[in-house]
Amino acid sequence: MIAALTLLLVFQLIGEIIARGLGLPIPGPVIGMMLLFLGLVLRGGPGETLRQTAGNLLQHLSLLFIPAGAGIMLYRDLIAAEWLPLAAALIGSTVLAIVVTALVLDALVRRRKPAEPDGGTKP
């Protein structure tokens, strides 16, 4: 498990170095995740150790929300004072994410399956 966690952290570190070194507006962990994905695609998938470690991390993913919850409690007065812009940002970004996801899915479905001339029925 330590080797798999080290691998994940090394890719995150590489991503962070690339992001800061090139001054990219993309977070380092995102770049590291893309590099890890590329490496796994080239390798043919994750090994059993990495698969088990990732599964264990996903089982305990809810623990990562504890610091965010503590931050909300710590800054509740500030959040109460700025609730309208926060609510607008949350609702707007959620609607935008849904719309973009729907448009991308529609484009991918159209690209994958061209319309059949007989209206989609096959004999």
MDTraj code that builds the backbone (N, CA, C; nanometers):
import mdtraj as md
import numpy as np

residues = "MET ILE ALA ALA LEU THR LEU LEU LEU VAL PHE GLN LEU ILE GLY GLU ILE ILE ALA ARG GLY LEU GLY LEU PRO ILE PRO GLY PRO VAL ILE GLY MET MET LEU LEU PHE LEU GLY LEU VAL LEU ARG GLY GLY PRO GLY GLU THR LEU ARG GLN THR ALA GLY ASN LEU LEU GLN HIS LEU SER LEU LEU PHE ILE PRO ALA GLY ALA GLY ILE MET LEU TYR ARG ASP LEU ILE ALA ALA GLU TRP LEU PRO LEU ALA ALA ALA LEU ILE GLY SER THR VAL LEU ALA ILE VAL VAL THR ALA LEU VAL LEU ASP ALA LEU VAL ARG ARG ARG LYS PRO ALA GLU PRO ASP GLY GLY THR LYS PRO".split()
xyz = np.array([
    [0.0827, -0.1196, 0.0000],
    [0.0000, 0.0000, 0.0000],
    [0.0868, 0.1256, 0.0000],
    [0.2008, 0.1209, 0.0674],
    [0.2892, 0.2379, 0.0733],
    [0.3433, 0.2704, -0.0652],
    [0.3749, 0.1687, -0.1430],
    [0.4253, 0.1921, -0.2790],
    [0.3200, 0.2595, -0.3656],
    [0.1953, 0.2166, -0.3523],
    [0.0879, 0.2765, -0.4327],
    [0.0618, 0.4209, -0.3895],
    [0.0608, 0.4460, -0.2589],
    [0.0430, 0.5838, -0.2112],
    [0.1592, 0.6717, -0.2555],
    [0.2798, 0.6170, -0.2532],
    [0.3964, 0.6915, -0.3002],
    [0.3821, 0.7248, -0.4479],
    [0.3358, 0.6291, -0.5265],
    [0.3140, 0.6538, -0.6694],
    [0.2143, 0.7669, -0.6909],
    [0.1031, 0.7648, -0.6178],
    [0.0026, 0.8707, -0.6310],
    [0.0600, 1.0069, -0.5924],
    [0.1362, 1.0100, -0.4835],
    [0.1941, 1.1368, -0.4392],
    [0.3040, 1.1861, -0.5328],
    [0.3787, 1.0946, -0.5923],
    [0.4823, 1.1340, -0.6881],
    [0.4186, 1.1988, -0.8107],
    [0.3094, 1.1406, -0.8596],
    [0.2416, 1.2014, -0.9740],
    [0.1839, 1.3372, -0.9364],
    [0.1325, 1.3501, -0.8144],
    [0.0826, 1.4802, -0.7709],
    [0.1975, 1.5810, -0.7633],
    [0.3123, 1.5394, -0.7130],
    [0.4290, 1.6269, -0.7047],
    [0.4758, 1.6692, -0.8436],
    [0.4804, 1.5746, -0.9369],
    [0.5213, 1.6078, -1.0743],
    [0.4249, 1.7096, -1.1338],
    [0.2964, 1.6878, -1.1122],
    [0.1974, 1.7831, -1.1617],
    [0.2144, 1.9207, -1.1007],
    [0.2430, 1.9248, -0.9716],
    [0.2641, 2.0532, -0.9030],
    [0.3881, 2.1247, -0.9567],
    [0.4942, 2.0486, -0.9809],
    [0.6171, 2.1078, -1.0364],
    [0.5905, 2.1645, -1.1754],
    [0.5172, 2.0904, -1.2582],
    [0.4851, 2.1379, -1.3934],
    [0.3980, 2.2626, -1.3871],
    [0.2956, 2.2615, -1.3024],
    [0.2041, 2.3758, -1.2929],
    [0.2760, 2.5012, -1.2460],
    [0.3582, 2.4869, -1.1440],
    [0.4285, 2.6050, -1.0921],
    [0.5440, 2.6462, -1.1821],
    [0.6139, 2.5491, -1.2373],
    [0.7284, 2.5799, -1.3232],
    [0.6884, 2.6501, -1.4517],
    [0.5752, 2.6095, -1.5082],
    [0.5291, 2.6717, -1.6325],
    [0.4277, 2.7820, -1.6099],
    [0.3891, 2.8033, -1.4844],
    [0.2921, 2.9079, -1.4532],
    [0.1542, 2.8797, -1.5113],
    [0.1150, 2.7541, -1.5133],
    [-0.0140, 2.7155, -1.5707],
    [-0.1283, 2.7457, -1.4735],
    [-0.2457, 2.7798, -1.5251],
    [-0.3595, 2.8066, -1.4366],
    [-0.4313, 2.6788, -1.3920],
    [-0.3765, 2.5632, -1.4257],
    [-0.4355, 2.4347, -1.3889],
    [-0.3690, 2.3868, -1.2608],
    [-0.4470, 2.3392, -1.1633],
    [-0.3860, 2.2901, -1.0386],
    [-0.2921, 2.1722, -1.0634],
    [-0.1852, 2.1667, -0.9878],
    [-0.0873, 2.0600, -1.0008],
    [-0.1449, 1.9203, -0.9854],
    [-0.2336, 1.8977, -0.8857],
    [-0.2911, 1.7639, -0.8730],
    [-0.3716, 1.7204, -0.9965],
    [-0.4336, 1.8146, -1.0650],
    [-0.5083, 1.7798, -1.1864],
    [-0.4113, 1.7364, -1.2961],
    [-0.3013, 1.8082, -1.3100],
    [-0.1999, 1.7697, -1.4087],
    [-0.1418, 1.6333, -1.3728],
    [-0.1141, 1.6124, -1.2432],
    [-0.0630, 1.4835, -1.1988],
    [-0.1607, 1.3710, -1.2261],
    [-0.2907, 1.3983, -1.2077],
    [-0.3912, 1.2968, -1.2343],
    [-0.3967, 1.2636, -1.3832],
    [-0.3833, 1.3649, -1.4686],
    [-0.3812, 1.3391, -1.6130],
    [-0.2586, 1.2571, -1.6515],
    [-0.1446, 1.2883, -1.5915],
    [-0.0231, 1.2110, -1.6199],
    [-0.0360, 1.0668, -1.5700],
    [-0.0958, 1.0500, -1.4525],
    [-0.1182, 0.9152, -1.4009],
    [-0.2112, 0.8380, -1.4935],
    [-0.3169, 0.9025, -1.5397],
    [-0.4101, 0.8374, -1.6325],
    [-0.3380, 0.7957, -1.7602],
    [-0.2568, 0.8867, -1.8138],
    [-0.1821, 0.8549, -1.9351],
    [-0.0881, 0.7364, -1.9109],
    [-0.0201, 0.7366, -1.7974],
    [0.0683, 0.6257, -1.7640],
    [-0.0068, 0.4935, -1.7502],
    [-0.1241, 0.4978, -1.6901],
    [-0.2027, 0.3757, -1.6748],
    [-0.2573, 0.3261, -1.8081],
    [-0.2922, 0.4185, -1.8963],
    [-0.3390, 0.3789, -2.0297],
    [-0.2255, 0.3115, -2.1060],
    [-0.1074, 0.3704, -2.1005],
    [0.0073, 0.3129, -2.1708],
    [0.0485, 0.1782, -2.1109],
    [0.0308, 0.1642, -1.9823],
    [0.0704, 0.0417, -1.9121],
    [-0.0348, -0.0676, -1.9253],
    [-0.1571, -0.0303, -1.9550],
    [-0.2633, -0.1293, -1.9678],
    [-0.3491, -0.1427, -1.8437],
    [-0.3487, -0.0434, -1.7587],
    [-0.4322, -0.0452, -1.6388],
    [-0.3493, -0.0501, -1.5128],
    [-0.4167, -0.0313, -1.3997],
    [-0.3449, -0.0310, -1.2718],
    [-0.3121, -0.1723, -1.2258],
    [-0.2082, -0.1836, -1.1480],
    [-0.1746, -0.3113, -1.0864],
    [-0.2688, -0.3391, -0.9707],
    [-0.2616, -0.4580, -0.9160],
    [-0.3528, -0.4966, -0.8080],
    [-0.3319, -0.4112, -0.6835],
    [-0.2070, -0.3788, -0.6521],
    [-0.1791, -0.2973, -0.5334],
    [-0.2405, -0.1585, -0.5463],
    [-0.2227, -0.0966, -0.6629],
    [-0.2801, 0.0362, -0.6849],
    [-0.4323, 0.0299, -0.6840],
    [-0.4882, -0.0748, -0.7392],
    [-0.6340, -0.0915, -0.7411],
    [-0.6884, -0.1021, -0.5980],
    [-0.6233, -0.1809, -0.5139],
    [-0.6682, -0.1970, -0.3751],
    [-0.6522, -0.0676, -0.2964],
    [-0.5407, 0.0011, -0.3170],
    [-0.5169, 0.1262, -0.2452],
    [-0.6195, 0.2307, -0.2846],
    [-0.6480, 0.2417, -0.4140],
    [-0.7484, 0.3373, -0.4604],
    [-0.8853, 0.3026, -0.4035],
    [-0.9173, 0.1738, -0.3969],
    [-1.0444, 0.1311, -0.3381],
    [-1.0552, 0.1697, -0.1917],
    [-0.9454, 0.1508, -0.1170],
    [-0.9451, 0.1900, 0.0239],
    [-0.9602, 0.3407, 0.0401],
    [-0.8943, 0.4178, -0.0442],
    [-0.9081, 0.5632, -0.0373],
    [-1.0511, 0.6065, -0.0670],
    [-1.1128, 0.5445, -0.1645],
    [-1.2499, 0.5795, -0.2000],
    [-1.3481, 0.5404, -0.0898],
    [-1.3207, 0.4321, -0.0174],
    [-1.4078, 0.3931, 0.0929],
    [-1.4079, 0.4974, 0.2047],
    [-1.2970, 0.5675, 0.2210],
    [-1.2851, 0.6654, 0.3290],
    [-1.2866, 0.8087, 0.2759],
    [-1.3425, 0.8276, 0.1591],
    [-1.3455, 0.9600, 0.0966],
    [-1.4229, 1.0615, 0.1799],
    [-1.5251, 1.0165, 0.2505],
    [-1.6062, 1.1096, 0.3295],
    [-1.5246, 1.1786, 0.4386],
    [-1.4157, 1.1178, 0.4835],
    [-1.3311, 1.1812, 0.5856],
    [-1.2666, 1.3095, 0.5349],
    [-1.2509, 1.3211, 0.4016],
    [-1.1884, 1.4399, 0.3459],
    [-1.2797, 1.5619, 0.3541],
    [-1.4082, 1.5408, 0.3843],
    [-1.5005, 1.6533, 0.3953],
    [-1.5014, 1.7141, 0.5350],
    [-1.4365, 1.6521, 0.6307],
    [-1.4332, 1.7047, 0.7671],
    [-1.3653, 1.8415, 0.7735],
    [-1.2492, 1.8633, 0.7098],
    [-1.1901, 1.9978, 0.7143],
    [-1.2802, 2.1043, 0.6518],
    [-1.3508, 2.0696, 0.5447],
    [-1.4419, 2.1668, 0.4831],
    [-1.5558, 2.2006, 0.5785],
    [-1.6090, 2.1012, 0.6464],
    [-1.7159, 2.1264, 0.7432],
    [-1.6675, 2.2126, 0.8589],
    [-1.5448, 2.1865, 0.9038],
    [-1.4886, 2.2686, 1.0113],
    [-1.4683, 2.4126, 0.9641],
    [-1.4265, 2.4292, 0.8393],
    [-1.4094, 2.5642, 0.7842],
    [-1.5409, 2.6395, 0.7756],
    [-1.6462, 2.5692, 0.7404],
    [-1.7777, 2.6335, 0.7341],
    [-1.8194, 2.6803, 0.8730],
    [-1.7953, 2.5976, 0.9730],
    [-1.8312, 2.6373, 1.1095],
    [-1.7440, 2.7532, 1.1580],
    [-1.6193, 2.7547, 1.1187],
    [-1.5282, 2.8594, 1.1620],
    [-1.5646, 2.9948, 1.1009],
    [-1.6090, 2.9940, 0.9755],
    [-1.6391, 3.1183, 0.9049],
    [-1.7889, 3.1384, 0.8844],
    [-1.8705, 3.0880, 0.9747],
    [-2.0153, 3.0984, 0.9548],
    [-2.0635, 3.2428, 0.9539],
    [-2.0014, 3.3325, 1.0294],
    [-2.0429, 3.4729, 1.0282],
    [-2.0159, 3.5374, 0.8920],
    [-1.8993, 3.5084, 0.8358],
    [-1.8656, 3.5607, 0.7033],
    [-1.9575, 3.5020, 0.5964],
    [-1.9856, 3.3735, 0.6079],
    [-2.0761, 3.3085, 0.5116],
    [-2.2159, 3.3670, 0.5232],
    [-2.2612, 3.3942, 0.6460],
    [-2.3937, 3.4540, 0.6650],
    [-2.4002, 3.5933, 0.6045],
    [-2.2910, 3.6684, 0.6111],
    [-2.2896, 3.8034, 0.5551],
    [-2.2839, 3.8022, 0.4027],
    [-2.2251, 3.6992, 0.3449],
    [-2.2079, 3.6910, 0.1990],
    [-2.2886, 3.5774, 0.1377],
    [-2.4042, 3.5469, 0.1937],
    [-2.4807, 3.4312, 0.1483],
    [-2.5329, 3.4467, 0.0060],
    [-2.5709, 3.5669, -0.0342],
    [-2.6292, 3.5838, -0.1676],
    [-2.5283, 3.5560, -0.2794],
    [-2.4076, 3.6156, -0.2771],
    [-2.3114, 3.5818, -0.3827],
    [-2.2701, 3.4343, -0.3798],
    [-2.2595, 3.3770, -0.2596],
    [-2.2246, 3.2356, -0.2498],
    [-2.3342, 3.1474, -0.3098],
    [-2.4591, 3.1792, -0.2782],
    [-2.5708, 3.1009, -0.3326],
    [-2.5779, 3.1161, -0.4841],
    [-2.5576, 3.2381, -0.5328],
    [-2.5609, 3.2606, -0.6783],
    [-2.4483, 3.1834, -0.7473],
    [-2.3306, 3.1836, -0.6869],
    [-2.2181, 3.1107, -0.7462],
    [-2.2436, 2.9605, -0.7457],
    [-2.2961, 2.9083, -0.6369],
    [-2.3248, 2.7648, -0.6294],
    [-2.4318, 2.7229, -0.7295],
    [-2.5407, 2.7976, -0.7349],
    [-2.6492, 2.7634, -0.8270],
    [-2.6044, 2.7827, -0.9720],
    [-2.5373, 2.8944, -0.9988],
    [-2.4913, 2.9206, -1.1351],
    [-2.3915, 2.8170, -1.1841],
    [-2.2961, 2.7794, -1.1000],
    [-2.1963, 2.6811, -1.1428],
    [-2.2583, 2.5427, -1.1588],
    [-2.3561, 2.5099, -1.0764],
    [-2.4239, 2.3806, -1.0898],
    [-2.5015, 2.3744, -1.2205],
    [-2.5775, 2.4796, -1.2510],
    [-2.6541, 2.4837, -1.3763],
    [-2.5593, 2.4806, -1.4956],
    [-2.4511, 2.5561, -1.4891],
    [-2.3540, 2.5576, -1.5984],
    [-2.2912, 2.4194, -1.6186],
    [-2.2573, 2.3519, -1.5103],
    [-2.1981, 2.2182, -1.5211],
    [-2.2967, 2.1198, -1.5834],
    [-2.4236, 2.1280, -1.5452],
    [-2.5251, 2.0385, -1.6024],
    [-2.5431, 2.0659, -1.7503],
    [-2.5497, 2.1935, -1.7884],
    [-2.5693, 2.2295, -1.9294],
    [-2.4493, 2.1846, -2.0134],
    [-2.3291, 2.2115, -1.9663],
    [-2.2095, 2.1720, -2.0420],
    [-2.2008, 2.0201, -2.0533],
    [-2.2318, 1.9496, -1.9459],
    [-2.2301, 1.8035, -1.9501],
    [-2.3312, 1.7510, -2.0516],
    [-2.4505, 1.8078, -2.0528],
    [-2.5535, 1.7647, -2.1478],
    [-2.5107, 1.7921, -2.2915],
    [-2.4516, 1.9079, -2.3158],
    [-2.4077, 1.9417, -2.4522],
    [-2.2949, 1.8495, -2.4989],
    [-2.2006, 1.8217, -2.4103],
    [-2.0898, 1.7326, -2.4461],
    [-2.1422, 1.5915, -2.4713],
    [-2.2312, 1.5437, -2.3844],
    [-2.2885, 1.4112, -2.4039],
    [-2.3650, 1.4039, -2.5357],
    [-2.4434, 1.5056, -2.5661],
    [-2.5182, 1.5085, -2.6917],
    [-2.4237, 1.5051, -2.8115],
    [-2.3168, 1.5836, -2.8053],
    [-2.2199, 1.5856, -2.9161],
    [-2.1512, 1.4502, -2.9312],
    [-2.1171, 1.3863, -2.8208],
    [-2.0512, 1.2559, -2.8280],
    [-2.1448, 1.1475, -2.8804],
    [-2.2716, 1.1524, -2.8396],
    [-2.3678, 1.0537, -2.8886],
    [-2.3894, 1.0710, -3.0388],
    [-2.4023, 1.1946, -3.0835],
    [-2.4196, 1.2196, -3.2273],
    [-2.2968, 1.1772, -3.3058],
    [-2.1804, 1.1969, -3.2502],
    [-2.0567, 1.1605, -3.3185],
    [-2.0405, 1.0088, -3.3277],
    [-2.0832, 0.9391, -3.2244],
    [-2.0652, 0.7948, -3.2201],
    [-2.1673, 0.7207, -3.3056],
    [-2.2900, 0.7658, -3.3027],
    [-2.3953, 0.6956, -3.3739],
    [-2.4619, 0.7906, -3.4737],
    [-2.4206, 0.7882, -3.6008],
    [-2.4837, 0.8749, -3.6997],
    [-2.6281, 0.8307, -3.7235],
    [-2.7116, 0.9264, -3.7599],
    [-2.8538, 0.8987, -3.7854],
    [-2.8676, 0.8064, -3.9048],
    [-2.9571, 0.7092, -3.8906],
    [-2.9813, 0.6159, -4.0007],
    [-3.0889, 0.6726, -4.0924],
    [-3.0758, 0.6529, -4.2244],
    [-3.1693, 0.7137, -4.3191],
    [-3.3113, 0.6612, -4.3074],
    [-3.3325, 0.5415, -4.2523],
    [-3.4684, 0.4872, -4.2450],
    [-3.5367, 0.5188, -4.1132],
    [-3.4888, 0.6186, -4.0409],
    [-3.5515, 0.6620, -3.9175],
    [-3.5118, 0.5817, -3.7946],
    [-3.4071, 0.5014, -3.8069],
    [-3.3563, 0.4291, -3.6924],
    [-3.4099, 0.2883, -3.6783],
    [-3.4970, 0.2440, -3.7726],
    [-3.5469, 0.1070, -3.7624],
    [-3.4661, 0.0171, -3.8532],
    [-3.4382, -0.1004, -3.8031],
    [-3.3627, -0.1985, -3.8839],
    [-3.4531, -0.3157, -3.9164],
    [-3.4384, -0.3719, -4.0351],
    [-3.5225, -0.4867, -4.0720],
    [-3.4864, -0.6116, -3.9962],
])
top = md.Topology()
chain = top.add_chain()
for i, resn in enumerate(residues, 1):
    res = top.add_residue(resn, chain, resSeq=i)
    for name in ("N", "CA", "C"):
        top.add_atom(name, md.element.get_by_symbol(name[0]), res)
traj = md.Trajectory(xyz[None], top)
